[in-house]
Amino acid sequence: MQWRLERQDKNKGSVIYGHLARWASTWQHNLCFPLFYFFFFIHFSSLALLNIYSAVIGLCHIFINLTDTTFHPIREPVCDSQTHFFLYTDRRGIPPHLSPSF
């Protein structure tokens, strides 16, 4: 009887509480924790791979931009006075249909 009263005080007035807590902790350790860590690992490892992939792609783009020696003409809109259409010309003012660099 003394053990039962101590157990009631210890477990917030419920004898069943100890059995439920024991069952829940066993159930958690047997099922929830492995599943949680499995999905946690999958989620964050995929995020890490995605970050590494995007970083590599970004570095490739930076490298290509720094080493690219191709002439890229500055396209400035110039209004044609007859048709009022905007023609995009290169640095020399030559429209695309006359310029070999476009």
N, C-alpha and C positions, 0 to 999 in steps of 0.2 A: 504493500500500500504506500509505503514511504517512497519507494522508487517511482511509482505511478504519479504521485503528487509532484515529485521533483521533475519528472519528465513533462508534466503539464505546465509547470512554471517555466521550464527551459524552452518549451516549444510553443509559447504564447497561448497556453490554455487548451491545447489540443493534443491528444495522444496520437491521433491519426496524422498530424502534421509531420511527425518524424518519419513515418512510413512513406508519406507522399514525397517528402523532400529526398529521402533515400532513393525512391523509385525514379524521381525526376532527374536526380543527378546521374544515376546509372543510365537512364534513357538518353540524357543529353550527351554523356561521354561516349555512349555506344553509337548514337545516330547523328545527333546534331553537330557535334564538334568536327568529326571527319568531313561531313558534307560542307559545313561552313568553310573549313580551311581549304577544301578542294576547290570550291567555287571562288573563294577569295584568291587563291593562287592562280587559277585560270584567268580570272578577271584582271588582276594586276600584272601578270606576266604578259597577257595580250596587250595591255596598255603600254608596258615597257617596250615590247616589240614594235608597237605602232610608233612610239616616240623615237626609237632608234631608226626605224625606217624613214620617218619624216625628216629626221635630222640628216640622214645620209642623202636623201633627195635634195634637201635644202643646200647642203654643202656642194653637191654636184651642180646645182643651179648657180651658186656663187662662183664656183670654179669655171664653169662654162662662160658666165658673164665676164669674168676677169680675163679669160684667155681668148675671148672671141675677137678676132681682128676683122670681121666682115664689116664692110661699109654699110651703115644704116643711115639712110638719108633722113633729115629732119623734115617731117611732113607738115607744112604750114598751109592752112586754108587760105586760098586766094580767090576772091570773087571775080568771076568772068563778067565783064561789063555788058556783053551782048545777051547771054542766056541767064545771068544772075545765079548760075549754079556755082557752088564752091568746088574748085579744082584743088586737089592736093598736089603740091609741087615739091620738088626736092630743093636742096640748098641753093642750086643755081637758078631756081625759078622755072624749071622745065616741068610741064605737066606729065602725068603718067603715060599717056599714049605716045609721047615723043621721047621719053627718057628710057634708056636701056637699063638703068639701075633699079627700076621698080620691079 
